[in-house]
Amino acid sequence: MSACLSRRLAFKLTAGLHRALRNTSPEGFEQHGFLNVLAAVSAGQRGGAAADLEELLAQRTIGPVLQALRSVDVAAVRRSFVSFGCCDVNDPITDLAGFGLLDEAAQ
């Protein structure tokens, strides 16, 4: 991620981003959350060190991730982190709704 950001290269993450926050899958696999990735990309674009990005990627509670996302430049983040994959398109929506981040019209 840091290498792509420093070179201003767009990237996508194609597997494992089923949940909003970092988690351990039922099979025991560690998975980044898509909100963690968005926060880390934003921090990296603002000059954050690799350790700062790693801390955001490791965060398992919503509060610190939302705090990091408060100052995000959405357009800039989308230019870098262009897409992600998950097995069920409802998983991200379900997680966002569970955190109260979507209104009923978006669900």
N, C-alpha and C positions, 0 to 999 in steps of 0.2 A: 504494500500500500504506500509506504513512504517513498519507495523508488518511483512509483507511478506519479505520485503527487509532485515530487521534486522535478520530474520531467514533463509535467503537465499532460500526462497520458491518461486517457479515459480507461476505465476497467469495469468488468462485471464479475460478480461472484455467482457461480452457477449451481452450488449445492449447499444444503445445510442451513440455509437462513429461513427456517420454518417459523421461528418465534421472534418476538420483538426484542427480547433480552437474551443475553448469554444464558445457556442452559446445558444440562446434561441430558441427552436423549435417553429413552427407555433402554436402549441397547448399550448405554454407557459412553457414547461419543460426546465430546465437548463440541458445542456449536456456538458460533457468534450469533448475536441477535442483530436484526437489520437496523434497529435504532442505535445499537452500539456502533455499528459500522458508519452510519450517517454522522454520529457525533465525532468519531475518530477522524473521518475524512475532513470534517469542518475544522477540527483542531489542527490537523496536518496542514491544511491550506493556510492557517493563520500562523504557521511556523512552529507548531508544537513538535517536541522531540519524539523520537520513536517510543520512549518510555511513557510519555503522555498518552500516545495513541494506544499502547498496550494496556494502560490502566483503564481507559474507556472501553476497550474491547473486552476486558475481564469483568466489568461491572455487572452484577446480577440483580441490582435493585433499580427501580425506575427513577427515583429522585435525582441522583447525580447525572444520569443520562439526559433527563429532561432539562436539567440546569445547563448542561453543555449545549443542548440544542436551542436554547433561548436566543442565542446570538448568531445562529446559523444563517449563512447566505445561501438560500435554497437553490438559486440558479447556479451558483458556483459549485455547490456539492453535486448537483445533477450533471454538470459538465464532466465531473471526474468519475463519479460512481453512477454509471449509466443504467445498470439493471442487476437484479439478483434472481436466483431461481429457488423455488420451493416445490414440494410435491403437490400441495393442495392450496390453491389460491385463497381459500377461506381462512387458512391458518393466520396469516398476517392481519387480516381484518378482525378475526376473533380476538387476537391478542390486543390490538389497538382498542377495540370496543371494551375489552375487559379492564383496561387501564383508564377508561373514560375519555379516550382521545378522539372518538368519532361521535358525531351526532347520529340520530336515527336515520336521517336521509342518506348518509354515507354507508349505512349497513345494509 
